[in-house]
Amino acid sequence: MTNPSLDPNPALTAQLVDRLMHLGEITDEPGALTRSFLSPAMHLVNETVGQWMREAGLDVTIDDWGNIIGHFASSNPEAKTLLLGSHLDTVRNAGRYDGPLGVLLALAACEELRRTGSWLPFHVDVIGFSDEEGLRFHSAYLGSKAIAGLISKEDLKLTDAAGVTVAGAVGQGDTLPAPRYAAEELLAYVEAHIEQGPVLETEGYALGVVSAIAAQSRCTCTFTGQAGHAGTTPMTMRQDALAAAAEFITLVEKVGRETAGLVATVGHVEVQPNASNVIAQSVVLSIDLRHEEYSVVASALVLLVQQGTLLAKPRRIGFAIAEVQSHNAVRCSPFVTAVLSRAAAQSQVDVPQLVSGAGHDAVILSRLAPVAMLFVRCRGGLSHHPDEYVEPEDIGLALQALITFIREFA
């Protein structure tokens, strides 16, 4: 294996930043960066990234679930595969870095390795997953679950706002996707991602590595009351679903504040009939619970079910919680993380380890292979927001770390 300079080509970092800006203009919603599962913008992003992959000498595949894979082949056809990547979908009104940065860093690393003639004893697949955020069907990881062969019949039945099912969107009927990789074919999955938090910036680091990804539960909560005229229905006779939901939302916040390490969020609310002069008949809202230990998440969910039932009863409101998605905490591979940490240490003396409160495709890929994650500092810890920003210098350091990691891993 050749041993060129550890410094990546500065022009490659500049190109990467330009590409991030370009992808940030591809959206389903003019004036806001929004890309959802199998949307027109996602198809265009795949076409764009696919062209960049081909220009870098990678063989490109886009599967039925909208995942794009660029294959950087080893000279040994029997070699195992190292997976690198992240997601290309976004939340609504997103920033430019969450997800695409990890895909483009992986692509740029492969470009640099090919440019310098680096020989690798393994294949490298760069993956851009089609659905990590869960914007369209409110169930995250559809892309990585398809890659891992973990899509269920229940996943196929999920519907979007237009009533289209996952099965209908994919167009494969009730056929479940087979795993793209067998576990024995893989070496590891490594994902670079913005931190989405303030720790690195506060402590003065550009890069960090992830020790674990927090456990998470996503739920849908439904309150069912009775619609009525806002001017003629006495307050004592109302079955106001929105008033009950408002009380419950405050309770979710209270549980989060009073449970050490737990974060609890209601981020999506649908009200029917949603008219200013009509008492709300029904409210559907989301609950997102996260903690380093799943037992804490589970206990919080039990408490919310109990307390929600108690507050709904005197209001004569129907109340139900359905868990849409959950996962236990995912521990990153100590070995792969150690190699990644040594690579990052080429750029800074100390490399902190952090627990990720955000979920990532590494959660799903951990079912197939050891996983590790590189965190990159983001300004103000801001994410899922148009003002999301990463300094080009930090992107260059992350690129250097990823290239060094691949060489050291080899």
Secondary structure, 3 states (H helix, E strand, C coil): CCCCCCCCCHHHHHHHHHHHHHHCCCCCECCECCCCCCCHHHHHHHHHHHHHHHHCCCEEEECCCCCEEEEECCCCCCCCEEEEEEECCCCCCCCCCCCHHHHHHHHHHHHHHHHCCCCCCCEEEEEEECCCCCCCCCCCCHHHHHHHCCCCHHHHHCECCCCCEHHHHHCCCCCCCCCCCCHHHEEEEEEEEECCCCHHHHHCCCEEEEEEECEEEEEEEEEECECCECCCCCHHHCECHHHHHHHHHHHHHHHHHHCCCCEEECCCEEEECCCCCECCCEEEEEEEEEECCHHHHHHHHHHHHHHHHHHHCCCCCEEEEEEEEEECCEECCHHHHHHHHHHHCCCCCCCCEEEECCCCCHHHHCCCCCEEEEEECCHHHCCCCCCCCCCHHHHHHHHHHHHHHHHHHC
